[in-house]
Amino acid sequence: MAQVQWSDLLVEILPIIFQKLKDPCDVYRCGLVCVLWKSIVTTILPPFLLVSNVGTFKDETGSFHFEAPLNKQSCSLFNTQTNETHEIFLPEVEKCWFSHSSFGWLLTISFEPPHEVHLLNPFTRDQIQLPSAKQFSRPYDLRVITSTTPLNPTCLVLAIGHFKGVLAFCRPGDKSWTLFEDFRRCLEDVMFYKGEFYAVNYFGHLFHLHCNTPATQKVLRLWPIDFFQIGKHNYLVELDGKLLLVVRYGHEYWGSNFTSVIEIYELDWVEKVWIKVKNIGNNAILLGTGSSISLPISHFRNFKANCIYVIGDCISNFFLKISQHVNDTGFYNMTTGQFEYLYESSLIWSSPLNWFIPSSPVIYKQSRAEVICREKKGKMKSWSSKIRRSLLNW
């Protein structure tokens, strides 16, 4: 029997082979091979839920404290399409907090002062160092948004410290964060849109952020939205090139808010007004702190059209682990106006969540192409041997 070259495989058969691979790291590494494989992998890797390792415990005095496993050397990704949890071996996260991601890179923060900060690709284990978190009063509550993949030399990194409303930016390689001075504006979300950073606060005011030295911001004078109640959270999302404000309302139960209604507004840049949106068509919106995204549902069978997916992403809510629904994870159907909980029986309820959207694989030069998997028991197997085994079992 003649040996078939990988390059000779039919394009139609490649997605079937890749889907046989259970480990998302293996699928991602297939996308590093060539442009064709990359295009297929991009449509196969779904959005995951990143299970944070930031938790809480209650001491003998009744006070709550934040903690994370000291010796944990892995991160957990929940596959939204198969309802399976994948443990990825990552010795780089040992003695680090991790709870957020941007462009498929994890934000890791060292427990020990000066709280070193890195962006880490869990599939390739590439790391990029950022300035330390010593400028932020609660490092574990830090989150970042990047303008592009961190491998891009033009990448900008925006950091938000929620506790005191600290806002700062840097470029990979900088020694310190550049602070936006006196920015105490109850910021709720930030996004990178058409080459610029924008932020929204609790009152729905939109800010255009200029990442220069010194850093400055400008309030966009918009007609305010008449929010019909308190207990809400604002998100910024891009859909089909349009900037959307998504307002998530909730009812309070024992100190935690649970989603009841979601409204969407589109920004009219000419009239400077927010226009209410009643339908997002054949799309879904995934809401998360610093990681909101819209996507067409054609590639992902477990997402429903015209629905908005929310997750329990607030670390402070885990002071009150009083019920299974503290995560408030589910979807709001804009057609019916109903909210439905998801993943109620899953272990992901134990920690704050965030969306993990895999970045598009970056194809390296030949010297970097032979990427290997590092497994928990120390064994190392190439992605090609795993594909070969999948073919034999097919």
Secondary structure, 3 states (H helix, E strand, C coil): CCCCCHHHCCHHHHHHHHHHCCCHHHHHHHCCCCHHHHHHHHHHCCCEEEECCCEEEECCCCCEEEECCCCCCEEEEEECCCCEEEEEECHHHCCEEEEEEECCEEEEEECCCCCCEEEECCCCCCEEEECCCCCCCCHHHEEEEECCCCCCCCCCEEEEECCCCEEEEECCCCCCCEECCCCCCCEEEEEEECCEEEEEECCCCEEEEECCCCCEEEEECCCCCCCCCCCEEEEEEEECCEEEEEEEEEEEECCEEEEEEEEEEEEECCCCEEEEECCCCCEEEECCCCCCEEEEHHHCCCCCCCEEEECCCCHHHHHCCCCHHHHCCEEEECCCCEEEECCCCCHHHHCCEEEECCCCCCCCCHHHHCCEEECCCCCEEEHHHHHHHHHHHC
